[in-house]
Amino acid sequence: MAKKFMTMDGNTAAANVAYAFTEVAAIYPITPSSTMAELVDAWASQGRRNIFGSVVKVIEMQSEAGASGAVHGALQGGALASTFTASQGLLLMIPNIYKWVGEMLPGVLHVAARSIATGSLSIFGDQQDIYAVRQTGCTIIASHSVQEAADLAGVAHLTAIKASVPVLHFFDGFRTSHEIQKVEVIDEKDLLALVDLEKYEAFKAHALNPHTNPITRGGAENDDVYFQGREAQNTHYANVVPVVEEYMEKISALTGRQYAPFVYYGAKDADRIIIAMGSVTETILEVIDELNKKGEKVGMVKVHLYRPFSVENLKKVLPESVKSIAVLDRTKEVGAHEPLFLDVFAALSGYKNIKTIVGGRYGLSSKDTQPHDIKAVFDHIKQANPFDGFTISIVDDVTFKSLKADEEFEVEHNYTSCLFYGLGSDGTVSANKNAIKIIGDYTDLYSQAYFAYDSKKAGGATRSFLRFGKTPIHSTYYVRDADFISCSLDSYLIRYDMLRNLKKGGTFLLNTSFDPANIESKLPNRVKKELAKKKAKFYIIDATKIAEEIGMGRHTNTILQSSFFALNEAIMPYAEALDHMKDAAVKSYSKKGEDIVALNIKAIDEGKEGLIQIQVKPEWADLTVTRDRRITGDEYFDEHVS
C-alpha cells in the first residue's frame, strides 16, 4: 500500500489519532494544547466518524478539573474518553488521574508539555507539568517529534484499552506541538486491526449501569484493607510494560520506524551517552552522527516509556562499552535532583562498566538548544570528574553551573533553510504556514516549519524558521545559517542583527519604502558590511505600497510569500507555486467573499513583479561600524541592556 504523507503540526498529528479512538472528548482550552481540542470539536461538528463508526461526543467544560471529571464519568459509563491539556491545566487534573489509575480506567490524556508558573507565568514549553504527575501511577509515553506524535498517539490508546490503564501521551509544547512537518499517517483501518476487541467489549460490559450492571464503585476503605488493595494492583500494572512493548513493535512493523520503551542510537561501542526524552533527542541525533563521523564514540538512549520505568528494558539497550552517562531533564526541581536523573541513577549506578552518571538541565520555557550545546555535554562527560547539575544554552553567572558551548561546532546539513522576520498579526506566520503546506503537499521534499514569538503575539517580533530537504529533517532548533532571510519591517535593520544568521552567498529580502536609488544611504553600515562580507544577494520590495495600491491596506503577507517563491525556484518552480498559492488563497479567503479572494490573487501576481535587486558593493566590506548608543560606563548595562 502506498504511504500517505500529510503536512501537519504535532497537535494535529496527535488529535487525528485521538479522534479515531475516542467516543467522548471532554475539553477545556490551554496553550499550547488548545489546537487538539479545537480540531476534535471541529471534526465532530462535521460528522467525522471514529474507527468504531460513531461521531465523537464533545463536551466543553468550565475548567480542566471539570474536563477530567467528565472523562472519569464517561469512562465509568463505558465510553472511551480522552482529553487534552498542558501546564496548570494538567495539575488541576491530578485528583481525577489518581481515580482513573485506582479504578483501572482506559482514559487517555494528550499533553503538549509546558512550563508551570513559578516566579512568573510562561506559556512556553518544557516538561515540568509531566514530571508533576509521575507519582499518580498513570502510564506516560513520550513522543520526540511530529512524526512520533502521529505514531505513538495510537500506542497510547491501544495500550489503554488492552492493559485497562489510563495513559498520558506527551510531546514538547511549541517545539513539537506547533512545529509543522511532512509526516506519514497510519491508515485508520490498520489502527482498528490492532485493537484488542475482547478487551474493548469487556470494558463496555464493565460499565456502570443500574439495569445490566448494578454495582457500587469508589466507596470508602479504612486502615484494615486500603493498603492491601493498593498492593493487589501490582499484578495488573506489571502487565503494562509488555503491552506497550507489543504495540510499539506492531507500530514499528507498520511504519518501518523503530519504537520501544527505550531506543538506543549511536556507536555500537560508545563510551559516552546521553539519556533524554522529548524533541531534544532529534538534535542529539544530529550531533552523534557528526561526532562519530569524526572518530568519536558516542550515543544516546531515547526514553519513550517514562512510566512505568522499566529498568530491564533500559539495561537491554545499553552498549556494554558505556562508561559515562549524562541525563538531560527539561525541568528544574529545587532542592533535589531532577526526576529522570534519579530514575536512571537508581537503575544504572554501578552497572557493568558505568563509572559516571551526571544530570543536567536544558530547554526550560522553550529555551533553544543548539547542536553546540549538546556537544558541550558530550565534552563534559569526557572529563575525569564532570560536575553534576549542569545547565546548557544559558550563561549561569550566579551559581556557575552552565557548560560553555563550542561555538565553532557545526552539523552538516543537506537541506535549504529560511528565516522570516515579521510583526505579530501582520500575516507573516500564516503565509509561511501556507508556504510549508504547499511545498510539503506538492513536492517530494520533506519540510519543517517552526515559529517563535513572544506571549503577547500581536505587535511583537515574529520569526519563522523553515527548512526543506530530500530526507527527514531532525533539526529541532532555530535556524542560524539561513540560505534565505526575509524581513517584513525595515525598522528591524536597526533593532536586530538579522544578517548574522545568513549563510555566505545567501539571499536577503527586505520589505521597505526606501527608494532603490537611495537605499544604500539608508542602510546601517553594519548591514552593508555584513552583506558584502557574506557575498549576499540583496533584494528589496515595497510590499506596503503594493498592498495599499491594490486595496489590501497594510496586509503584505501574500505579496512577500509570492516573493519568497520567486527567489527560491530551486525549492519549487515559480509557475507551479503560483497556481498553488492562488488555490490556497481561494480556500483561505472564500468565506470573506470573492472581492477578498481577487485582491489576494492580485497580490500574489505582484510579489514577483515588485522585486528589485540591489547591487552589493564589495567595498561595503571595509565600512566602519560605530556604536551610536551612549556608553554609561556600567559594563553589564552597556553590554546586555542598552
Secondary structure, DSSP 8 states (H G I E B T S, - for coil): ----EEEEEHHHHHHHHHHHH-SEEEE---TTTHHHHHHHHHHHHTT-B-TTS-B-EEEE-SSHHHHHHHHHHHHHTT--EEEEE-HHHHHHHHHHHHHHHHTT---EEEEEE----SSS---S--SHHHHTTGGG--EEEE--SHHHHHHHHHHHHHHHHHHT--EEEEEETTTTTS-EEEEE---HHHHHHHS-HHHHHHHHHTS-BTTTB----S----TTTHHHHHHHTHHHHTTHHHHHHHHHHHHHHHHS----SEEEEE-TT-SEEEEE-STHHHHHHHHHHHHHHTT--EEEEEESEEES--HHHHHHHS-TT--EEEEEESS--TTS--HHHHHHHHHHTT-TT--EEEEEE--GGG----HHHHHHHHHHTTSSS--SSEE-SS--SSS--B----TT------EEEEEEEEETTSSHHHHHHHHHHHHHHHSS-EEEEEEEE-TT-TTSEEEEEEEEESS-----S--SSEEEEEES-TTHHHH--GGGGEEEEEEEEEE--S-TTTHHHHS-HHHHHHHHHTT-EEEEE-HHHHHHHHT-TT--HHHHHHHHHHH-TTTS-HHHHHHHHHHHHHHHHGGG-HHHHHHHHHHHHHHHHT-EEE---GGGGG------S---S-HHIIIII-
